Every structure is written in C-alpha cells, then in structure tokens.
Amino acid sequence: MTRHRHLPNDDDISAFRDALKAAGVRPIATNQADPGKPKRDVQAHEARRNAAVESSAPQSSGRTSDGRVEAVRPSEYLEFSVPDLPWRTFSQLKRGQTSWQAGLDLHGYTLEEARVELESFLRDSAGQGLRCVLVVHGKAWGTTSDFPVLKSHTNTWLREWPGVLAFCSAIDIDGGTGAVYILLRKRGQ
C-alpha cells in the first residue's frame, strides 16, 4: 500500500501562517530545553579554581588525608552513609530523587588541586546551607596507577569529611559511576 503525501501549495502555507499569527503563536526563542536544575555558578567556580591555583604550597592542614586509599574500579558503584541516616533518605539519594543544588567537576585537576577544590566546595556548600551537591570525579585511570586515582581518593575523602551524611554514585543522566551525589549535614546537626 502506497501513501501519496499531499504537498500544500503556496496559498495553503500562507493561510496556515496567517492563522498562526492571528492566534498569537510566536516562534520559540531558543532551541534548548530547561532541565529544571540550577545553572552552574561560573563566578564561584572560577574563584575556587583561582584560589586553588594561587596556593603554591601544598596545604597539609586540610581535613582530608592523602594517605593510602582503597583502589576502586572505574565502573564500581560508590555508596556511603552515616549509621543513623534514615533509609528512605538514602534510598531517594541513590535513585536520584534528591535534587542537587550545586556541582563541581574535578576533571583536569591534579590530585592535590582536586583535594583543595573539593574541600573548598564542600565548605562553601555547607556555608550556603545546601543539602545535596554533585561532584564529577570521572573514571579515568591514573598515568602512574592502575586504578582511577581521583575516583578512589574522592571515595576516601568524602568518608572522612565530617559534614557528609551520605554519598552515592549518580544516576546515568548526571554522570553515572563517574560522579557522586553528596548529602550534606544541615546546619546545627
């Protein structure tokens, strides 16, 4: 069975456009969807990055250690929660149902820069009263290691940070096993 498609003539197209105009239909201004998530604060990101780059001396006073870390596989799912965190809260975090309010991408940082940047980001986020944030650590193998260095260290650092109630690998749309959602302690907790 063949279908013959009716091609409109110029008068039909003109009449259609006139009808749309009379109805108040306007062309869309942009061809991008609104994901419903806050846009990245470029100024805050640049300020943190500049502060990390300007500090030439390694900071050993941070809250996260650079000691031995447990190596994780690139596709390994990460998860951690404090013992008294409600199951429902952690379950919502793991399903990606807790919306994140700020994000940090650690791609391109050295290990020390990533540690400083992560600490600064967590401190700033807690200071702003944010509840959930996203950190993209990636899954790349280290140049001198046979495991993903930033992912393994991020896993260890977040377990040590006192303001972290829970974290888990993100859902695919937010980076999958190359990113983590972090649930932060509320002020006064």
HELIX and SHEET records of a PDB file:
HELIX    1   1 ASP A   10  ALA A   22  1                                  13    
HELIX    2   2 VAL A   42  GLU A   54  1                                  13    
HELIX    3   3 TRP A   87  LYS A   94  1                                   8    
HELIX    4   4 LEU A  111  GLY A  127  1                                  17    
HELIX    5   5 VAL A  149  GLU A  160  1                                  12    
HELIX    6   6 ASP A  172  ASP A  174  5                                   3    
HELIX    7   7 GLY A  176  GLY A  178  5                                   3    
SHEET    1   A 5 GLU A  79  SER A  81  0                                        
SHEET    2   A 5 VAL A 164  SER A 169 -1                                        
SHEET    3   A 5 ALA A 179  LEU A 184 -1                                        
SHEET    4   A 5 CYS A 132  VAL A 136 -1                                        
SHEET    5   A 5 ALA A 102  ASP A 105  1                                        
END                                                                             
